[in-house]
Amino acid sequence: MKKESLKKVMALGVSAAMMLGNVIPAMAANGAGTTGSISGEGQSTGHLDTSYVEASLPSDGTVQTIFKFYVDPEDIIGQGGKFATADVEAVDDLVYFAQAEAGKYGSTSQNLAITIKNYSAVDLKVTATVSAEGTMIPLVATDTIDNTKAATDAALYLTLKVGSNDPVALAAGEDGVSSVYEQAAQNGNFDITGNIEDGYEVAPKSTPASDWATVNLALAGKAQLVTNAENLVAPTVSLAYTITKHVSDAAPNLTDESTSYAINADTTTVSIGFTYGAGSLAADSLVITYSTSSGTKTLKANDEYTISNGSIVLSQAFVNSLKNISANSKVFTVTFSDGTVKTFTITK
């Protein structure tokens, strides 16, 4: 009987211990694991330089000969003369460029193709300069040449054509004449290589999705028929090209949302936001004028105003002088070097 009672007590004890063992963790309400923090480190992919550009010329030797030309102001070829031993068909414009077909000549050269590989849009600028050792046949800016009869004065009209641009007439002078052609982006022909740790770059695909762009250059000429071209020499034309990131054309302008600027007793200087513009429409200087009872006056640069970080800054001395005028407002005219005219107003 005692043994049975002892077994029951032991069984109850074991059972109670098991129950207590199950509930102990639930009692640890403020134990480990109930609070904490988590962070996520950010990492930028950085900047992708998309200025990649590559240009190449034909490698077949035509670069050295394609723009070679002859000028025949007395029409000697038309009268049966030869350049070498073979007969040459006369060219009415009296300027001879060799054509693709052997022995054939024309007044316009063959095309010289520049192949361009560019990720972003670029500008191809081609500059032509002319020179001569001796008295050069005078160049003319417009085609006023009439070869129905011989003239006394020689003249030569030469033009450069770049891509689909209109031809430009060549002229003497060290600066030469330029034509700028915009080549659209060809980013579909590039891969982006690299990784977030080492950085990224663009690279031409080994097999481009489409043919790379080619821009054709060509010269053309027309000479005046004369009775005597003795002692006159034809010019040498030199072409140079540069490729730069394309800049969209933009005219000069005042850039603040409002061009009316209020001043009071505490005002020291006044800043007027502006831009000279960009591309072919850009200006490079400006003049500021205003009207007075005695006539139009021009503000003095670096005295009454300065140019700083895209702003016209009226000096403290000049602003103070405006505080003393009787009128409640004064209109100023900004004339940019390209002819663009804008106005701003100072009010009290």
CORNORVEN-V89924 format. One record per residue. N is the residue number from 1. PHI is phi in degrees with one decimal (NA if undefined). OMEGA is omega in whole degrees, 0 to 359 (* if undefined). D_CENTER is the distance of its C-alpha to the mean C-alpha in whole Angstrom. Layout:
n->(N:N)
phi->(PHI:PHI)
omega->(OMEGA:OMEGA)
d_center->(D_CENTER:D_CENTER)
//
This chain:
n->(1:2:3:4:5:6:7:8:9:10:11:12:13:14:15:16:17:18:19:20:21:22:23:24:25:26:27:28:29:30:31:32:33:34:35:36:37:38:39:40:41:42:43:44:45:46:47:48:49:50:51:52:53:54:55:56:57:58:59:60:61:62:63:64:65:66:67:68:69:70:71:72:73:74:75:76:77:78:79:80:81:82:83:84:85:86:87:88:89:90:91:92:93:94:95:96:97:98:99:100:101:102:103:104:105:106:107:108:109:110:111:112:113:114:115:116:117:118:119:120:121:122:123:124:125:126:127:128:129:130:131:132:133:134:135:136:137:138:139:140:141:142:143:144:145:146:147:148:149:150:151:152:153:154:155:156:157:158:159:160:161:162:163:164:165:166:167:168:169:170:171:172:173:174:175:176:177:178:179:180:181:182:183:184:185:186:187:188:189:190:191:192:193:194:195:196:197:198:199:200:201:202:203:204:205:206:207:208:209:210:211:212:213:214:215:216:217:218:219:220:221:222:223:224:225:226:227:228:229:230:231:232:233:234:235:236:237:238:239:240:241:242:243:244:245:246:247:248:249:250:251:252:253:254:255:256:257:258:259:260:261:262:263:264:265:266:267:268:269:270:271:272:273:274:275:276:277:278:279:280:281:282:283:284:285:286:287:288:289:290:291:292:293:294:295:296:297:298:299:300:301:302:303:304:305:306:307:308:309:310:311:312:313:314:315:316:317:318:319:320:321:322:323:324:325:326:327:328:329:330:331:332:333:334:335:336:337:338:339:340:341:342:343:344:345:346:347:348)
phi->(NA:-64.8:-61.3:-64.0:-63.2:-63.4:-61.4:-66.1:-65.1:-62.9:-64.1:-64.3:-63.8:-63.8:-63.2:-66.3:-63.5:-66.2:-65.7:-62.7:-60.8:-75.1:-98.2:-60.1:-59.3:-66.8:-82.3:-87.7:-66.6:-112.4:-81.8:-62.6:93.4:-95.4:-137.7:170.8:-142.8:-133.1:-127.1:-126.9:-76.9:-88.9:-141.8:-82.2:-76.7:83.2:-101.5:-103.5:-76.2:-106.1:-86.1:-56.0:-151.2:-143.6:-132.0:-146.0:-106.9:-57.7:-104.9:-92.4:91.1:-69.5:-56.9:-80.4:-124.0:-65.0:-102.7:-69.7:-146.3:-119.5:-115.8:-124.5:-66.1:-99.4:55.3:-67.3:-65.1:-63.3:-93.1:112.7:-72.0:-127.2:-75.8:-132.4:-107.2:-86.5:-67.6:-124.0:-71.1:-65.2:-110.1:-58.8:-82.1:65.1:-122.9:-121.4:-110.8:-66.0:-99.9:-63.5:-77.5:-56.0:83.1:-100.5:-133.2:-150.3:-82.8:-119.9:-70.3:-69.2:-78.6:-105.9:-94.2:-99.6:-89.9:-121.6:-116.4:-141.2:-79.0:-105.2:-60.2:-133.7:-110.9:-97.7:-106.2:-112.9:-115.4:-110.4:-120.3:-120.6:-150.1:-157.5:-98.5:127.2:-84.4:-78.0:-58.1:-59.2:-88.7:-117.7:-85.3:-132.7:-83.5:-109.0:-75.7:-125.3:-101.6:-73.0:-151.9:-73.7:-109.3:-85.2:-97.9:-74.6:-155.7:-138.7:-110.1:-116.9:-131.7:-118.4:-120.9:-119.8:55.3:-90.3:-64.8:-68.3:-61.9:-118.1:-78.1:-80.6:-144.6:-71.4:129.4:-66.8:-75.8:69.4:-127.6:-120.4:-132.9:-111.2:-113.9:-89.0:-100.9:-64.0:-62.2:-126.7:-64.3:-68.2:-96.9:-121.4:-106.8:-101.3:-108.9:103.9:-151.7:-67.4:-80.1:-97.0:97.2:-120.4:-151.3:-99.2:-145.4:-60.2:-65.1:-63.9:-124.9:-64.1:-67.3:-145.8:-61.1:-65.8:-69.9:-124.2:-116.9:-88.5:-110.8:-149.8:-110.2:-144.0:-151.9:-150.2:-113.5:-78.7:-71.0:-132.0:-80.6:-147.6:-112.6:-61.5:72.2:-100.9:-121.7:-79.9:-78.7:-101.5:-104.4:-113.3:-113.4:-131.9:-131.7:-134.2:-125.3:-132.9:-58.5:-69.5:-116.7:-66.8:-66.0:-149.7:-79.0:-60.7:-166.1:-91.0:-105.8:-71.1:-58.6:-119.3:-106.7:-115.2:-123.3:-91.2:-123.4:-141.8:-60.8:-91.1:-69.5:-102.4:-123.1:-128.1:-110.3:-115.5:-68.1:-155.6:-139.2:-77.1:90.4:-152.6:66.4:-71.2:-95.8:-69.5:-102.1:-128.2:-160.0:-150.6:-132.3:-114.8:-129.1:-152.7:-95.0:-131.4:-64.1:-100.0:126.2:-83.9:-117.2:-109.9:-66.7:-87.0:-64.7:64.3:-133.9:-84.3:-154.8:-133.5:-106.7:-148.8:49.7:75.3:-135.5:-89.6:-110.2:-74.1:-69.4:-61.5:-63.3:-71.1:-61.3:-61.8:-67.3:-69.6:-66.1:-97.0:-78.2:-76.0:-68.9:-82.3:-151.5:-141.5:-98.2:-116.6:-110.8:-106.3:-111.6:-84.0:-64.2:-85.9:103.5:-64.3:-122.5:-132.1:-130.4:-138.0:-125.8:-105.6:-119.3:-113.4)
omega->(178:179:180:179:180:179:181:180:179:180:178:180:179:181:180:179:179:179:179:178:181:186:183:180:181:181:184:186:183:181:181:176:182:176:179:178:181:178:175:182:177:179:181:175:176:184:175:179:183:184:183:174:181:180:179:177:178:182:184:178:183:182:185:187:190:182:174:181:177:175:185:187:177:180:179:179:179:180:175:179:181:172:178:181:184:175:179:177:185:176:185:183:174:173:189:169:177:179:183:179:184:177:181:180:176:182:174:181:167:178:170:186:171:178:184:173:184:178:178:179:180:175:174:180:179:181:179:175:180:179:179:174:184:180:185:172:185:177:177:186:180:181:176:185:178:183:176:175:182:178:179:184:178:177:180:179:180:179:175:176:180:180:181:178:173:177:175:181:179:182:177:180:183:184:180:180:185:172:183:182:178:175:182:179:176:186:177:179:182:168:170:183:179:180:186:180:185:182:184:173:178:181:179:176:177:173:185:179:177:181:175:182:171:179:184:173:179:173:176:182:176:182:177:174:180:179:183:179:181:177:176:181:177:181:167:180:177:180:175:180:174:179:181:177:182:176:180:179:177:181:176:183:167:195:180:181:176:178:174:187:182:175:175:184:184:183:179:179:177:180:179:181:179:173:175:184:183:177:184:181:187:171:179:178:179:176:180:179:175:183:174:179:181:178:181:178:180:178:181:178:180:176:178:174:174:175:183:173:176:179:167:184:176:186:180:180:181:178:178:179:179:180:186:180:183:182:179:179:179:181:179:180:177:179:180:185:178:180:179:181:177:180:170:185:173:180:178:*)
d_center->(109:107:105:104:103:101:99:98:97:95:94:93:92:89:88:87:86:83:83:82:80:78:77:76:72:72:74:71:69:67:66:63:61:61:58:54:51:48:44:41:38:35:32:28:26:24:20:18:16:14:11:14:13:15:16:19:21:25:28:30:31:29:26:29:31:29:27:31:33:36:36:40:40:44:44:46:45:46:49:50:48:46:44:46:49:48:48:44:44:43:39:40:36:38:35:35:33:34:34:34:38:40:41:39:37:34:32:29:28:28:24:23:21:18:18:15:16:13:13:10:8:6:5:9:10:14:16:19:22:26:29:33:36:38:38:35:35:34:30:30:27:29:31:34:36:39:41:44:46:46:44:45:41:39:35:33:30:27:24:21:19:16:17:17:16:19:20:20:23:23:25:26:25:23:20:20:18:14:13:10:10:8:10:11:12:15:17:20:21:20:23:23:25:27:29:29:31:29:26:23:21:19:21:21:24:27:27:24:25:24:23:20:17:18:17:19:19:23:24:27:30:33:35:38:42:44:47:47:43:45:43:40:38:34:31:29:26:23:20:17:14:11:9:6:4:3:3:7:9:12:15:16:19:22:21:25:27:29:29:33:34:38:39:43:45:43:40:38:35:32:29:26:23:20:16:15:12:9:7:9:12:12:15:16:20:23:26:29:32:35:38:42:45:45:42:38:37:34:33:33:30:30:34:34:30:28:24:24:21:20:23:25:29:32:34:38:40:38:38:42:42:41:44:46:45:48:45:44:40:38:35:32:30:26:25:21:20:19:22:21:25:25:29:30:34:36:39:42)
//
